[in-house]
Amino acid sequence: MNNLHLRSFSIGMMLATFVFSYIHFFHSGEIEINQKGLKNYLAQNELTLVKNKEYEHLVKMKQKAEEYESKVKDDKEEEETTDNKETTSTDILFYDLVINEGMYSSDISKLLFEAGIIKDATEFNQYLIDNNLQDKVQIGTYEVTNEMSYEEIAELIT
């Protein structure tokens, strides 16, 4: 590379430096914002300008509203559950339980559960086992209701 090329390269670098410096210092890219321009920008982008205190207040109000909605929903579900319990507790179900030879206590518990007489087949079967009644179940047909306790049912079928 000779001196002429080196000088040309240096002059190009200095010229580029001056152009970038002029742009940086005199045209920094900041846009002057006035009230009218800001209103136009907000309207075009469907935005709303809010003070920090107002925003914090709105956030708190939203949280309170969500908590209230959650509480109302929970109360409504609880009322529905209570209504369902009241409805089912007044309905008396009668069932003819048929116990055949070779049936296990778990089979009997399952039949009673499926008929809606007991709420938990496993719990009733465990009651029979805990009281050593699982082997004392008698073959036959028995009329049972959903108002009977585990003890009453066990006494009837043993």
N, C-alpha and C positions, 0 to 999 in steps of 0.2 A: 504494500500500500504506500502510495507516495504522499507527499505533503499536501497536494491539492485535494485529494480525497479526504484526508484527515481534517483539513480546514472546513471543507464543505459539511462534513459530518458534524463538526463542532458548532458551526453556524446553525444547522438544522436543530440541534439539541437546544441551543440558546433560544431560538425562535419559538420552539414548542414550549419551553419553560415560561417565556413571557406570555404566550397565549393562555396557557393554563392558569397562570397567576392572575391575569386580568379577569378571567372568568370566575375564578375562585373568590377574589376580593370584591369585585364589582357586580357580579351576578351570582350570588351564593345559592340561588335556587329557592330561597324562601319566598313564599307568596304572601303578599300583604293581605291580611284578612280584615275586612270591615264587617259591620253588622249586617248589611244588606247581603253581602256575599255569603256570610255564615247562614243566614236564614234561607237563602236559595239552596245551599248545599244540604241543609237539614231537611228541607221540603222534598228535594229530589230523591234523597235516600230514605225517606220516611223515618227520620230519627227525631227524638225529642231531647232537648237539653234540660237537665235537672241538676240542681245544686246537690252537693255531697250529703248534706243533712237531710234533704228531702228523699234522696235515694236510700239512705240508711233507714229512714222512717218507713219507706215503702217495703223494704226487705223485711223489717220486723213485722209489719202488718201482714205480709204474705205468709210468714212463718206462723203467726197466730191463726190466720185463716186455715192453713193446712192442718194445724193441731186441732182446731175446732171441727173441721170436716172429718178428721180421723176419729175423734171422740164421738161425733154423731153417728158415724158408720158403725163403730163398735157397739154403741148403745142400741142401734137398730137391730144389729145381728143378735145381741143378747136378748132383746125383746122377742125376736122371731124364734130363738131357741127356747125361751121360756114358754111362748105360746105353743110351740110344738110339743114341749114336755107336758103342758097342761092338757093338750088334746089327747096325747097318747096315754097319759096316766088315767084318764076317765074312760077310755075304751077298754072293755074287758074282752079278751080273746079266749075262746074255748077251743081245746084241741084234744082229739082222741089219739093218744099215744099208743102205738101198737109195738110191743116188744116181742120179738121173735127169738127162737132158739139160736144161739151162737152170736148174738149181738153183744158188742162190747159197750162199756159205759161211755166211751167216746162217741160211739155211733148214736146212742140215746141223746147225749148232750147236743150233738150236731142236729138231730131231728127237732129237738126243743128250740134250739136257736133259730133254725130256718123257719119254724112256725111262729116265731116272735114271742114265745113264752118266756124265754130267758134272754138276758142281754149279752152274755158271754159264755160260749160253749166250753172253753178251756177252764174258766173259773168254776163252772158247775161240775165238770169232770174232776177237777182237783178237790172240790168239796167231797165228792163221793170217795175219792182215794184217801183223803185225810181222815175220813170217818170210817174207813174200812168197809164201805158199802158197795164197792164196785163189783164184788163177787156175789152179793146177796140180792141182786136185781132179779125179779120174778117175771116169767113170761106171762103176757096178757095184754089186755087193752085197758087203758086208764084215761079218764077225763081230767085234764089239767087246764089251768088258766094262767094268764100272765100276772095275776095278783098273788099267786102262790110263791112262798119263799123256797129257797133251795131245800131247806129242812123239810117242808111240807111235801114237796115233790119226792124227795128221797124216801120219806116215810111211806108215801103212797105206793111207790114202785118196788119197795123191798119187803 
